[in-house]
Amino acid sequence: MEKLVSPKITKEIVERFGFKFSKSLGQNFLIDENILCKIVDGAEVSKEDGVIEIGPGIGTLTQFLAERAGKVVAVEIDKKLIPILGETLKDEANVELIHQDVLKTDLHKLVEEKFSGQSVKVIANLPYYVTTPIIMKFLEEKVPVSTIVVMIQKEVADRMQAKPGTKDYGSLSVAVQYYCDPKIITKVPRSVFIPQPNVESTVIRLSVLKEPKVKVKDEDLMFDMVRAAFGKRRKTLLNALTSSGLGFEKEDIKEILKKSNIDEARRGETLSIEEFAELADCAYPYRHKEQKHFML
Ligand SMILES: C[S@@+](CC[C@H](N)C(=O)[O-])C[C@H]1O[C@@H](n2cnc3c(N)ncnc32)[C@H](O)[C@@H]1O
């Protein structure tokens, strides 16, 4: 099969199969070889690697991955693309196609069954309507993958790698940087897709850390506090945490902040991940107290 990555071949395949692009499934297909190379190079794919691709489309990126990786498992939700992929990937012996919604997939089972013992990377041009849920599913479920290299909306990539005190820093930055070391690989113009999306794109690499960046007694409590702190961005931490539904009394929050050595007048957007972990660890006995109380 010739390389799919050109506007002419992509259009020819789409027309021959009578395929209609679905906006709601985030279908914007890549037509630029240079960008494909940057994605694959950015992930440093080798024959030692297994790759999970989410949303192969007509198989453009999949072909490149098949050439470089040991094995590729591509998960595609749209049944109209399955016969197309059957043709475009028929010569790729190391590609397995799964017709499924990645958000409903048991990813631990997939890794175990398809890549026993192999190092696994996630590489994809993601559907933008579900970028964050897909990435967070891999991270929160602690699916054993070493690297995630994905094309996503530029603003989302900026938020993922933002540092404290910047306008883009928020709960997504803390969540991603708790699990990963993010690095932007390249910005991508709209012109490299058919059809062109309404937004700018970025390829980002998330190198998954062996252990989360900080140790914390209760991850859920930390992320509840992170969401509360960023939920009311213009409020001080004391006010944001008090009015957030976390269930702590104002006096408790004051004590927790004091024990964490964090000034109650600061705003959530200035706190590092280490400070959020300290805050959650100091709050831990208080939530524990609340729960005990409730059980009685
Ligand atoms: C941006 S396109 C990328 C297509 C192709 N990889 C490329 O680069 O040309 C996103 C792809 O993800 C698929 N998709 C959307 N939602 C999905 C989901 N929940 N699970 C699996 N695939 C999904 C779409 O059908 C589409 O093929």
The ligand as a Gaussian input file, in Angstrom:
#p B3LYP/6-31G(d) Opt

LIG

0 1
 C       -8.088000      13.554000      14.891000
 S       -8.624000      12.034000      14.174000
 C       -7.082000      11.266000      13.867000
 C       -7.099000      10.300000      12.695000
 C       -5.737000       9.751000      12.265000
 N       -5.006000       9.162000      13.363000
 C       -4.899000      10.818000      11.620000
 O       -3.984000      11.308000      12.273000
 O       -5.159000      11.174000      10.462000
 C       -9.279000      11.221000      15.624000
 C       -9.712000       9.778000      15.430000
 O      -10.174000       9.267000      16.700000
 C      -11.381000       8.522000      16.513000
 N      -12.104000       8.555000      17.805000
 C      -12.916000       9.524000      18.284000
 N      -13.370000       9.230000      19.516000
 C      -12.815000       8.033000      19.857000
 C      -12.907000       7.181000      20.999000
 N      -13.655000       7.543000      22.068000
 N      -12.252000       5.994000      20.989000
 C      -11.491000       5.632000      19.908000
 N      -11.365000       6.405000      18.786000
 C      -12.002000       7.581000      18.760000
 C      -12.067000       9.223000      15.364000
 O      -13.034000       8.404000      14.744000
 C      -10.855000       9.535000      14.455000
 O      -10.543000       8.445000      13.652000

